[in-house]
Structure formats: structure tokens, C-alpha cells
Amino acid sequence: MIDLALEWNNDTSIADLVLSSGALQTHSGLRSAILISLFSDARADDTAILPEEGGDRGGWWGDDFGGEVSSAAADRDDRNAIGSRLWLLRRSKVTQQVLRDARQHVLDALGWLIRDGIASAVSVEVEVQGDRLAIAVTLDRPTGPARERYDFTWEASVS
């Protein structure tokens, strides 16, 4: 799979396209797909506590047309939705529960890798580094390199 190359800036917590001599760069890895999966805002369900009262529930309008992965898919997590619910943790005080929630949000966002057969397993570690969350994603691949690791930091205004 060839994607446009995205570069993650740890200082600004923003991804941007990579240009070289005025041309967009591509790569055949999963880093860009994982960046989009983790740092795009998935729609919050109706029971979620939003970081801002009366705020937007997030999400991408195209998710309404993504369809289900299979006819047996019953809930939103089984749909081809883009993004994670990490954004719901903005302004959260770091507790063990918030770290568990962050880990689960990452696993949910990357579930498509297993459903689509790209990874046989996804493991996630989340820890606090200063005012940021450090996220380590390890993929076990059924073909190609046996194991790949991707590291990101995310500034969530945590304290």
C-alpha cells in the first residue's frame, strides 16, 4: 500500500505532508495510516462526556457512508470509521483511568488493521511524558516484517 508521506511534529502535535523538491513524497509503510487513525477526531457517542460543554461530537461526515465491514457488524466500532476518541481526553487530569481510556481509544482506532488482515495483533503502551502522552503502537504482521513499532507523542493539555 502506498500512501502520501505524513510527518508528525512532536512539538506542535500536528501532521503535515512531506515535500521534497516541490513534490509530495510517498511511502509504502503504515505510519501515515496510523497517524490519520489516531489523530483524526472520531465521532463521540451520545453518552460521551465532551471536553467542552455543548461542544461538537467530532467525527468526519464521510463516516456516515463508510458502510459496515460485514453484515454481522452491529456497532459503530465495527464500521469503517476514521479517527480515534483521544480528543475526548483533552483537558483531562492524568489518572490511571485516563491512561487506560487513552490505550483503549488507540486500540479501537486501529482495530481496522486486524479486521482488514494487515496486522494479526496490535499492542499499545501509553505513558505520561511531561505534559504529553507517549503512545507506542506495535503491530504483528502476518506477512512482511514480523513486527513494526510506531512511536508518537500527543499533547492533550494533560496535567
Secondary structure, 3 states (H helix, E strand, C coil): CCEECEEEECCCCEEEECEECCEECEECCCHHHHHHHHHCECCCCCCCCCCCCCCCCCCCHHHHHCCECCCCCCCHHHECCCCECHHHHCCCCCCHHHHHHHHHHHHHHCHHHHHCCCCCEEEEEEEEECCEEEEEEEEECCCCCCEEEEEEEEECCCC
